[in-house]
Amino acid sequence: MKQVRYAALALLVATLPAMGQTVVDDSATGIDEILVIHAVNAVSDAFTDPVSTQFRRLVKKPDGALCGQVNTKNTQGGYVGFKPFKFIPDRQKVYLENTGC
């Protein structure tokens, strides 16, 4: 059963670069794949260049929120550095910077 879950997660992570958004570490392992997809899409939409977003250090909190760090390109095409985010799935709400995670 775990092998099937890891295979599904590997498929998810493999498809993220095709969409442009990338989880750059293995922190998505063990987190519900649907939650990761919703969080990546919602957080990416908050930026000027959503396709360039990179994610790392993903952690699911006991309250159901997904926290982590996101990096994206600025208008000049350079990455700005990883910044914290918090995604609350019940409300589809994204918090950047001072997230409380």
C-alpha positions in Angstrom: 0.0 0.0 0.0 2.8 2.4 0.9 4.5 1.7 -2.5 1.3 2.7 -4.3 1.1 5.9 -2.3 4.8 6.7 -3.0 4.3 5.9 -6.7 1.4 8.3 -6.8 3.4 11.0 -5.0 6.3 10.5 -7.4 4.0 10.9 -10.3 2.6 14.1 -8.8 6.1 15.5 -8.2 7.1 14.5 -11.7 4.2 16.3 -13.3 4.8 19.6 -11.3 7.8 20.6 -13.4 5.7 20.1 -16.5 3.4 22.7 -15.1 6.3 24.8 -14.1 5.8 24.7 -10.4 8.3 22.6 -8.6 8.7 21.0 -5.2 12.5 21.2 -5.0 12.9 18.8 -2.0 11.2 15.6 -0.8 9.1 17.4 1.8 5.8 16.6 0.0 6.4 12.9 0.9 3.7 11.8 3.3 1.4 14.8 2.6 -2.0 14.3 0.9 -1.3 14.8 -2.9 -4.6 16.7 -3.4 -3.6 19.1 -0.6 -0.2 19.7 -2.2 -1.8 20.4 -5.6 -4.3 22.8 -4.2 -1.7 24.6 -2.2 0.8 24.9 -5.1 -1.9 26.2 -7.4 -3.3 28.7 -4.9 0.1 30.0 -3.8 1.4 30.2 -7.3 -1.6 32.3 -8.4 -0.6 35.0 -5.9 2.5 35.9 -8.0 3.2 37.7 -11.3 4.9 34.7 -12.8 3.1 31.6 -11.3 4.8 29.2 -13.6 8.2 29.9 -12.1 7.3 29.1 -8.5 9.4 26.7 -6.5 8.4 25.1 -3.2 10.3 23.5 -0.3 10.0 22.5 3.4 6.3 21.6 3.1 4.6 20.7 6.4 1.0 19.8 7.2 -0.1 21.4 10.4 -2.5 19.7 12.9 -5.2 22.3 11.9 -5.0 21.1 8.3 -3.0 24.1 7.0 0.0 23.5 4.7 3.0 25.6 5.5 6.3 25.9 3.6 8.5 28.2 1.6 8.0 29.5 -1.9 10.4 31.2 -4.4 9.4 32.9 -7.6 10.7 35.3 -10.2 10.4 39.0 -10.1 9.4 41.2 -13.1 13.1 41.3 -14.2 13.3 37.5 -14.4 15.4 36.8 -11.3 14.4 34.6 -8.4 13.8 36.6 -5.2 14.5 33.9 -2.6 12.4 31.6 -0.5 9.7 33.2 1.6 7.3 31.5 4.0 3.6 30.8 3.1 0.6 29.3 4.8 -2.3 27.7 2.9 -5.6 27.1 4.6 -7.6 24.6 2.5 -11.0 25.0 4.1 -11.1 28.7 3.0 -8.7 28.4 0.0 -6.7 31.2 1.7 -3.0 32.0 1.2 -0.9 33.9 3.6 2.6 35.1 2.6 5.5 36.3 4.8 4.3 36.5 8.4 2.3 33.3 8.3 2.5 32.1 11.9 3.7 28.6 10.9 
